[in-house]
Amino acid sequence: MKDKNKPAFPFVAEDHTGMMINMGMSLRDYFAAKAMQGLIAHEHKANQLSGANLGDFDERVAFAAYRYADGMMERREK
């Protein structure tokens, strides 16, 4: 996937040395965070998407959220 780390909320700032820096959450992380909200609200969905070999609920939610995020990133490229 190209541009996987492109910021979701970019802004340009100047640091103490005068260098311009680009800050922001990655778009992939933004998509995962949005998916995570729904997965936490619907725990059964996180369990279905992650597979049985992940133990903790947190791991299952993170795995499933990034699966959704990766799907969104792929779809954007089409």
C-alpha positions in Angstrom: 0.0 0.0 0.0 1.4 3.4 -1.0 1.0 6.4 1.3 0.1 4.1 4.3 1.6 6.6 6.7 0.1 9.8 5.1 -1.3 11.9 8.0 -5.0 12.1 8.6 -4.8 15.6 10.2 -1.7 17.2 8.7 -0.3 20.5 9.6 3.1 22.1 9.1 4.9 23.5 12.1 8.3 25.0 12.7 10.5 23.4 15.3 13.1 25.3 17.5 15.7 25.0 14.8 13.6 26.6 12.2 13.0 23.3 10.3 9.5 22.7 9.0 7.9 19.5 10.2 4.7 17.7 9.1 2.7 16.4 12.0 -0.5 14.4 12.1 -2.0 11.0 12.8 -1.6 8.5 10.0 -4.7 7.9 7.9 -4.4 4.2 8.6 -4.4 4.8 12.3 -7.4 7.2 11.9 -9.4 4.5 10.1 -8.4 1.9 12.7 -9.5 4.2 15.5 -12.9 4.7 13.9 -13.3 0.9 13.3 -12.2 0.2 16.9 -15.2 2.3 18.2 -17.7 0.0 16.5 -15.8 -3.2 17.4 -15.8 -2.3 21.1 -19.5 -1.6 21.0 -20.1 -4.9 19.2 -17.6 -7.4 20.8 -18.9 -10.3 18.8 -17.8 -8.7 15.6 -14.2 -8.3 16.8 -14.2 -12.0 17.8 -15.4 -13.1 14.3 -12.9 -11.1 12.4 -9.7 -11.8 14.4 -9.6 -15.5 14.6 -9.5 -17.8 17.6 -5.7 -17.7 18.2 -5.6 -14.2 19.7 -6.2 -14.2 23.5 -7.0 -10.8 24.9 -10.0 -8.8 23.8 -7.7 -5.8 23.3 -5.6 -7.8 20.8 -8.7 -9.0 18.9 -10.0 -5.5 18.6 -6.7 -4.1 17.5 -6.2 -6.9 14.9 -9.8 -6.5 13.5 -9.6 -2.6 13.5 -6.4 -2.7 11.5 -7.9 -5.2 9.2 -10.7 -2.8 8.5 -8.2 0.1 8.1 -6.1 -1.9 5.6 -9.2 -2.6 3.6 -10.1 1.1 3.6 -6.6 2.0 2.5 -6.7 -0.6 -0.4 -10.1 0.6 -1.5 -8.9 4.2 -1.6 -6.3 3.2 -4.2 -8.9 1.9 -6.6 
